[in-house]
Amino acid sequence: MSRRSGAWLLAVVVVLVALGLVSASAQEPSETPRLPGLPRPSQAPLRIVAPSIQITSPPADATFHQENVRLVAATTSLAGVANVAVTVNGRAVPTPLNALERGSRHVTIEATLELAPGDNVINIAVTDAVGGRSTVSRRVKRSLLTASGDIAELHAVVIGVRSYRHAAVPTRRFAENDARAVADALVRGGLKAANMRVLHDGSGDAPTLGRVNDALGDWLYDRVGARDSVVIYFAGHGAKDDERAYLLPRDADPGVPESTALDLERLESLVRRLRARQVLIVVDAPFARMSGGFAGATTVQQAMTLITRRAGRAVIAASGGNEEALELASLKHGLLTHYVVRGLDGDADADRDGVITGPELFAHVERHVEEHASNLGARQRPVMYGNLADLPVLARRK
């Protein structure tokens, strides 16, 4: 080959290399050389980014007066949103994803939340299409203080008299247990302990007439507002003379009940002066004549009717005036109280809405007390005076 031809051929190769049509070397390695025995480098694993969640409403640590609030939030996932779960205090809130939203990278979350009185925890959990999961929580509070400043709360006075100072009044064996159990059930149902006064043999607040009058008088009067509700519970003995019916405190003297016992007319006057919108009285006590035997139904009924003549006042009594109010050693409670406590703890929630109302409570105790007594060969049927239809929620089992 001549020198001119060689130069021409070299120029052609240079051009082809520049155009990328010919490899600059005869052979290039297909991979980075490895030393013998070393493993092949692995590809870096894919990093899964968990979904992000942002809550727009309600604001963190907000306080609301209303029961229902609106949840507005959004979630974003590069892999696509597969599922959204919302709970309030552990209770699921329906938030279904429609067909268009499922698999979307961005989803808006909206729901109506029902808040319980006090602190509430809202939780949102999001799962994406590749198994990534994120959760976020927010705390809010529902206050029973109204915007005008009125207190819309439940208050209670719970009284249990087991032992009496006067030998003529027999021991009511389980009255102290009854009072403790009712107080505990009310607190479990949402009543604030500070809104309750408990008087029984084992408490520092002995159930004497003076203290009972103070609890039902000034103590309640000073605390209860116009929108509030009150529960008054009494376990012990009742009694009557020819004209009046009484609840017997610890220091009652059957010889002079007018000055040592709580006249039901006096109870009516104490209840009437309360600003409370609604009052429920529960009495687990037999009414015996001072001279022996049970009080006539007419006298007790007249007294209870007097107490409940005003709207929003009601009484649940253990039995009619000519029936026993049973105490059972097998239960260590009065029969009425046993079913009151079970009812407040959820058994009375007939419609399963998580709320115990006055009508539900009475329907529960009426049915079960009468049936239980009948199975023992006894007769006891609770009696309701007044109208329970508008009485407050007694417990919230959510």
VEXDREN-2710 file (C-alpha; in Angstrom, 1 decimal):
% VEXDREN-2710
k/r/px/py/pz
1/MET/0.0/0.0/0.0
2/SER/1.4/3.4/-0.9
3/ARG/1.9/6.1/1.7
4/ARG/-0.9/8.2/0.2
5/SER/-3.4/5.2/0.4
6/GLY/-2.4/4.5/4.0
7/ALA/-3.0/8.1/5.0
8/TRP/-6.4/8.1/3.2
9/LEU/-7.5/4.9/5.0
10/LEU/-6.4/6.3/8.4
11/ALA/-8.5/9.4/7.8
12/VAL/-11.6/7.3/7.0
13/VAL/-11.2/5.3/10.3
14/VAL/-10.9/8.4/12.4
15/VAL/-14.1/9.8/10.9
16/LEU/-15.9/6.5/11.5
17/VAL/-14.8/6.4/15.1
18/ALA/-15.9/10.0/15.6
19/LEU/-19.3/9.0/14.3
20/GLY/-19.5/6.1/16.7
21/LEU/-19.8/3.5/13.9
22/VAL/-16.7/1.7/14.8
23/SER/-15.4/0.8/18.3
24/ALA/-12.3/2.6/19.4
25/SER/-11.0/-0.8/20.5
26/ALA/-11.3/-4.2/19.1
27/GLN/-13.0/-5.5/22.3
28/GLU/-14.4/-3.8/25.3
29/PRO/-15.1/-5.6/28.5
30/SER/-18.9/-6.1/29.1
31/GLU/-18.6/-5.4/32.8
32/THR/-16.2/-4.0/35.4
33/PRO/-13.4/-6.5/35.9
34/ARG/-13.7/-8.5/39.2
35/LEU/-11.1/-10.2/41.2
36/PRO/-11.5/-14.0/41.3
37/GLY/-13.7/-15.2/44.2
38/LEU/-15.4/-11.8/44.9
39/PRO/-19.2/-11.8/44.6
40/ARG/-20.9/-9.8/41.9
41/PRO/-22.0/-6.4/43.2
42/SER/-25.7/-6.3/43.9
43/GLN/-28.1/-3.6/42.6
44/ALA/-29.1/-1.0/45.3
45/PRO/-32.5/-1.9/46.8
46/LEU/-35.5/0.2/46.0
47/ARG/-36.4/2.6/48.8
48/ILE/-40.2/2.6/49.7
49/VAL/-41.4/6.0/50.7
50/ALA/-44.3/5.7/53.2
51/PRO/-47.5/7.7/52.5
52/SER/-47.7/11.3/53.8
53/ILE/-50.7/12.5/55.8
54/GLN/-51.7/16.1/56.5
55/ILE/-54.7/17.0/58.7
56/THR/-56.3/20.3/57.8
57/SER/-59.2/20.2/60.3
58/PRO/-59.8/19.9/63.2
59/PRO/-56.8/21.8/64.6
60/ALA/-54.5/20.1/67.1
61/ASP/-55.6/20.5/70.7
62/ALA/-58.8/22.3/69.8
63/THR/-61.7/22.4/72.1
64/PHE/-65.3/22.0/70.8
65/HIS/-68.7/22.5/72.4
66/GLN/-70.6/20.5/69.8
67/GLU/-70.7/16.7/69.6
68/ASN/-69.9/16.4/65.9
69/VAL/-66.9/17.9/64.0
70/ARG/-65.7/17.6/60.5
71/LEU/-62.4/15.9/59.6
72/VAL/-60.6/17.2/56.5
73/ALA/-57.2/15.6/55.7
74/ALA/-55.2/14.5/52.7
75/THR/-52.7/11.7/51.9
76/THR/-50.1/11.3/49.2
77/SER/-48.4/8.1/48.1
78/LEU/-46.1/7.6/45.1
79/ALA/-47.2/3.9/45.0
80/GLY/-50.9/4.8/45.1
81/VAL/-53.3/4.8/48.1
82/ALA/-54.8/1.4/48.8
83/ASN/-56.7/2.0/52.1
84/VAL/-57.6/4.7/54.6
85/ALA/-58.7/3.9/58.2
86/VAL/-60.0/6.6/60.6
87/THR/-60.8/6.0/64.3
88/VAL/-62.0/8.2/67.2
89/ASN/-61.0/6.8/70.6
90/GLY/-60.5/3.5/68.9
91/ARG/-63.9/3.5/67.3
92/ALA/-63.9/3.1/63.5
93/VAL/-65.3/5.9/61.4
94/PRO/-66.6/5.0/57.9
95/THR/-64.3/6.5/55.2
96/PRO/-64.6/4.3/52.1
97/LEU/-62.4/4.9/49.1
98/ASN/-64.3/5.0/45.8
99/ALA/-63.1/3.2/42.7
100/LEU/-61.6/6.3/41.3
101/GLU/-59.6/7.2/44.4
102/ARG/-58.2/3.7/45.1
103/GLY/-54.7/3.6/43.6
104/SER/-54.6/7.4/43.2
105/ARG/-51.4/9.1/44.4
106/HIS/-53.4/11.9/46.2
107/VAL/-56.6/11.3/48.1
108/THR/-58.7/13.8/50.2
109/ILE/-60.1/12.3/53.5
110/GLU/-63.4/13.7/54.8
111/ALA/-65.6/12.4/57.6
112/THR/-67.9/13.5/60.4
113/LEU/-66.5/12.6/63.8
114/GLU/-68.6/12.2/66.9
115/LEU/-66.7/13.4/70.0
116/ALA/-67.2/12.1/73.5
117/PRO/-67.1/14.6/76.4
118/GLY/-63.5/15.2/77.5
119/ASP/-60.3/14.2/75.6
120/ASN/-60.6/12.5/72.2
121/VAL/-57.9/10.9/70.0
122/ILE/-58.3/11.0/66.2
123/ASN/-56.2/8.5/64.3
124/ILE/-55.7/8.2/60.6
125/ALA/-53.8/5.1/59.1
126/VAL/-53.0/5.0/55.3
127/THR/-51.7/1.9/53.5
128/ASP/-50.3/2.1/49.9
129/ALA/-50.2/-0.3/47.1
130/VAL/-46.8/-1.8/47.9
131/GLY/-47.4/-2.2/51.7
132/GLY/-46.1/1.1/52.9
133/ARG/-48.1/2.4/56.0
134/SER/-48.3/5.7/57.9
135/THR/-50.3/6.8/60.8
136/VAL/-51.0/10.2/62.4
137/SER/-52.9/11.1/65.5
138/ARG/-54.5/14.3/66.7
139/ARG/-56.0/15.1/70.1
140/VAL/-59.0/17.4/70.5
141/LYS/-61.4/18.0/73.4
142/ARG/-65.1/18.3/73.7
143/SER/-66.1/20.6/76.5
144/LEU/-69.6/20.5/78.0
145/LEU/-69.3/24.2/78.7
146/THR/-71.6/26.1/76.4
147/ALA/-70.6/29.2/74.5
148/SER/-72.6/31.3/76.9
149/GLY/-70.7/29.9/79.9
150/ASP/-73.5/27.7/81.2
151/ILE/-72.3/24.3/82.4
152/ALA/-74.0/21.4/80.7
153/GLU/-72.8/18.6/82.9
154/LEU/-74.0/15.7/85.0
155/HIS/-73.8/15.9/88.8
156/ALA/-74.7/13.2/91.4
157/VAL/-75.3/12.6/95.1
158/VAL/-75.0/9.0/96.0
159/ILE/-76.1/7.8/99.5
160/GLY/-75.9/4.4/101.1
161/VAL/-76.9/3.7/104.7
162/ARG/-75.9/0.2/106.0
163/SER/-76.0/0.6/109.8
164/TYR/-78.5/2.7/111.8
165/ARG/-77.9/4.2/115.2
166/HIS/-81.3/3.4/116.5
167/ALA/-81.9/-0.2/117.4
168/ALA/-85.4/-0.2/115.9
169/VAL/-84.1/0.3/112.4
170/PRO/-82.6/-2.9/111.0
171/THR/-79.3/-3.0/109.1
172/ARG/-79.5/-2.7/105.4
173/ARG/-76.7/-5.2/104.7
174/PHE/-75.5/-4.1/101.3
175/ALA/-76.4/-0.5/101.1
176/GLU/-72.8/0.6/101.4
177/ASN/-71.8/-1.8/98.6
178/ASP/-74.6/-0.4/96.6
179/ALA/-73.5/3.2/96.9
180/ARG/-69.9/2.4/96.1
181/ALA/-71.0/0.4/93.0
182/VAL/-73.3/3.1/91.7
183/ALA/-70.7/5.8/92.2
184/ASP/-68.1/3.7/90.3
185/ALA/-70.5/3.0/87.5
186/LEU/-71.3/6.7/87.0
187/VAL/-67.7/7.5/86.8
188/ARG/-67.0/4.8/84.3
189/GLY/-69.9/6.2/82.3
190/GLY/-68.3/9.7/82.1
191/LEU/-69.3/11.5/85.3
192/LYS/-66.5/13.6/86.7
193/ALA/-65.6/12.5/90.3
194/ALA/-65.5/16.2/91.3
195/ASN/-69.2/16.5/90.3
196/MET/-70.3/13.7/92.7
197/ARG/-70.7/13.6/96.5
198/VAL/-70.8/10.1/98.0
199/LEU/-72.1/9.5/101.5
200/HIS/-72.0/6.0/103.1
201/ASP/-70.8/4.2/106.2
202/GLY/-67.3/3.7/105.0
203/SER/-66.7/7.2/103.6
204/GLY/-65.5/10.2/105.5
205/ASP/-68.9/11.7/104.6
206/ALA/-71.2/9.8/106.9
207/PRO/-74.9/9.6/105.7
208/THR/-76.4/11.6/108.6
209/LEU/-79.4/13.8/108.2
210/GLY/-77.3/17.0/108.4
211/ARG/-74.9/15.9/105.7
212/VAL/-77.7/14.5/103.5
213/ASN/-79.5/17.8/103.7
214/ASP/-76.2/19.7/102.9
215/ALA/-75.4/17.5/99.9
216/LEU/-78.9/17.7/98.5
217/GLY/-79.2/21.4/99.4
218/ASP/-76.3/23.8/99.3
219/TRP/-73.7/21.5/97.8
220/LEU/-75.9/20.7/94.7
221/TYR/-77.4/24.2/94.5
222/ASP/-74.0/25.9/94.3
223/ARG/-72.8/23.7/91.5
224/VAL/-75.7/23.0/89.2
225/GLY/-76.5/25.3/86.3
226/ALA/-79.7/25.7/84.3
227/ARG/-78.5/23.3/81.6
228/ASP/-77.2/20.6/84.0
229/SER/-78.6/17.2/84.9
230/VAL/-78.6/15.5/88.3
231/VAL/-78.7/11.9/89.5
232/ILE/-79.7/11.3/93.2
233/TYR/-79.3/7.7/94.5
234/PHE/-80.4/6.4/97.9
235/ALA/-79.9/2.9/99.3
236/GLY/-81.2/2.2/102.8
237/HIS/-84.5/2.1/104.5
238/GLY/-87.7/4.1/103.9
239/ALA/-90.5/4.6/106.3
240/LYS/-93.9/6.3/106.7
241/ASP/-96.2/7.4/109.4
242/ASP/-99.9/8.1/108.9
243/GLU/-99.3/11.2/106.9
244/ARG/-95.8/11.2/105.3
245/ALA/-93.1/9.1/103.7
246/TYR/-89.4/9.4/104.6
247/LEU/-85.9/8.2/103.6
248/LEU/-84.0/7.2/106.8
249/PRO/-80.5/8.6/107.2
250/ARG/-78.0/7.0/109.6
251/ASP/-79.2/8.9/112.7
252/ALA/-82.9/8.6/112.1
253/ASP/-85.2/8.0/115.1
254/PRO/-88.4/6.2/114.1
255/GLY/-90.1/7.8/117.1
256/VAL/-89.6/11.4/115.8
257/PRO/-89.2/11.0/112.0
258/GLU/-90.3/14.5/111.3
259/SER/-87.1/15.9/112.8
260/THR/-84.6/13.0/112.2
261/ALA/-85.5/11.6/108.7
262/LEU/-85.7/13.1/105.3
263/ASP/-89.3/13.8/104.5
264/LEU/-90.1/13.2/100.8
265/GLU/-91.8/16.6/100.8
266/ARG/-88.6/18.1/102.0
267/LEU/-86.8/16.2/99.2
268/GLU/-89.2/17.7/96.7
269/SER/-88.5/21.2/97.9
270/LEU/-84.7/20.6/97.6
271/VAL/-85.1/19.2/94.1
272/ARG/-87.5/22.0/93.0
273/ARG/-85.1/24.8/93.9
274/LEU/-82.3/23.3/91.8
275/ARG/-81.7/25.1/88.5
276/ALA/-81.0/21.7/86.8
277/ARG/-82.9/21.0/83.6
278/GLN/-83.4/17.4/84.6
279/VAL/-83.2/15.3/87.8
280/LEU/-83.3/11.5/88.1
281/ILE/-83.8/10.0/91.6
282/VAL/-83.1/6.2/92.1
283/VAL/-84.4/4.8/95.4
284/ASP/-83.4/1.2/96.5
285/ALA/-85.3/1.0/99.8
286/PRO/-88.3/-0.7/101.3
287/PHE/-90.9/1.6/102.9
288/ALA/-92.0/0.2/106.2
289/ARG/-94.7/1.5/108.5
290/MET/-93.4/2.9/111.8
291/SER/-95.8/0.5/113.5
292/GLY/-94.7/-2.5/111.4
293/GLY/-95.5/-3.8/107.9
294/PHE/-94.9/-2.1/104.6
295/ALA/-96.1/1.4/103.8
296/GLY/-99.3/1.6/101.8
297/ALA/-98.7/2.2/98.1
298/THR/-100.9/5.3/98.1
299/THR/-98.8/7.3/100.5
300/VAL/-95.5/6.5/98.8
301/GLN/-97.0/7.1/95.4
302/GLN/-98.4/10.5/96.4
303/ALA/-95.0/11.6/97.7
304/MET/-93.2/10.4/94.5
305/THR/-95.8/12.0/92.3
306/LEU/-95.3/15.3/94.2
307/ILE/-91.5/15.2/93.5
308/THR/-92.0/14.5/89.8
309/ARG/-94.8/16.9/89.1
310/ARG/-92.4/19.3/87.4
311/ALA/-91.2/18.5/83.9
312/GLY/-87.7/16.9/83.8
313/ARG/-88.1/15.2/87.2
314/ALA/-88.4/11.4/87.5
315/VAL/-88.0/8.7/90.2
316/ILE/-87.1/5.0/89.7
317/ALA/-88.2/3.2/92.9
318/ALA/-87.1/-0.4/93.8
319/SER/-90.8/-1.5/94.1
320/GLY/-94.3/-0.4/94.8
321/GLY/-95.1/0.6/98.4
322/ASN/-96.5/-2.8/99.3
323/GLU/-93.6/-4.9/98.0
324/GLU/-90.1/-5.7/99.3
325/ALA/-86.9/-4.2/98.0
326/LEU/-84.8/-7.4/98.0
327/GLU/-81.1/-7.7/99.0
328/LEU/-79.4/-10.8/97.9
329/ALA/-76.3/-12.4/99.5
330/SER/-75.4/-14.0/96.2
331/LEU/-75.1/-10.6/94.6
332/LYS/-73.9/-8.6/97.7
333/HIS/-76.3/-5.9/96.5
334/GLY/-79.8/-4.8/96.5
335/LEU/-81.6/-6.4/93.5
336/LEU/-82.5/-3.0/91.9
337/THR/-79.0/-1.7/92.3
338/HIS/-77.4/-4.8/90.8
339/TYR/-79.3/-4.2/87.6
340/VAL/-78.8/-0.4/87.7
341/VAL/-75.1/-1.0/87.7
342/ARG/-75.2/-3.6/85.0
343/GLY/-77.4/-1.2/83.0
344/LEU/-75.0/1.7/83.3
345/ASP/-72.1/-0.5/82.3
346/GLY/-73.8/-1.2/79.0
347/ASP/-76.5/-3.8/79.4
348/ALA/-79.2/-1.2/79.2
349/ASP/-78.0/0.0/75.8
350/ALA/-80.9/-1.5/73.8
351/ASP/-80.2/0.2/70.5
352/ARG/-76.4/-0.3/70.8
353/ASP/-75.6/3.3/70.0
354/GLY/-73.1/3.5/72.8
355/VAL/-75.3/5.6/75.0
356/ILE/-77.3/4.8/78.1
357/THR/-80.5/6.9/78.5
358/GLY/-83.0/7.2/81.3
359/PRO/-85.7/5.3/79.4
360/GLU/-83.3/2.5/78.5
361/LEU/-82.2/2.2/82.1
362/PHE/-85.7/1.9/83.5
363/ALA/-86.8/-0.7/80.8
364/HIS/-83.7/-2.7/81.7
365/VAL/-84.2/-2.8/85.5
366/GLU/-87.9/-3.3/85.3
367/ARG/-87.6/-6.4/83.1
368/HIS/-84.7/-8.0/84.9
369/VAL/-85.6/-7.2/88.5
370/GLU/-89.1/-8.6/88.2
371/GLU/-87.9/-11.7/86.4
372/HIS/-85.1/-12.3/89.0
373/ALA/-87.4/-11.9/91.9
374/SER/-90.0/-14.2/90.4
375/ASN/-87.4/-16.9/89.9
376/LEU/-86.8/-16.7/93.7
377/GLY/-90.5/-17.0/94.5
378/ALA/-90.6/-13.3/95.5
379/ARG/-92.4/-10.3/94.1
380/GLN/-90.6/-7.0/93.2
381/ARG/-91.3/-4.8/90.3
382/PRO/-89.6/-1.4/90.0
383/VAL/-91.8/1.6/89.5
384/MET/-91.2/4.8/87.5
385/TYR/-92.7/8.1/88.5
386/GLY/-92.6/11.1/86.2
387/ASN/-91.4/11.2/82.6
388/LEU/-88.0/9.7/81.6
389/ALA/-88.3/10.6/78.0
390/ASP/-86.2/13.8/78.3
391/LEU/-83.8/12.7/81.0
392/PRO/-80.0/13.0/80.4
393/VAL/-77.6/10.5/79.0
394/LEU/-76.5/8.6/82.1
395/ALA/-73.5/6.9/80.7
396/ARG/-71.5/6.9/77.4
397/ARG/-70.1/3.5/76.6
398/LYS/-67.8/4.3/73.6
END
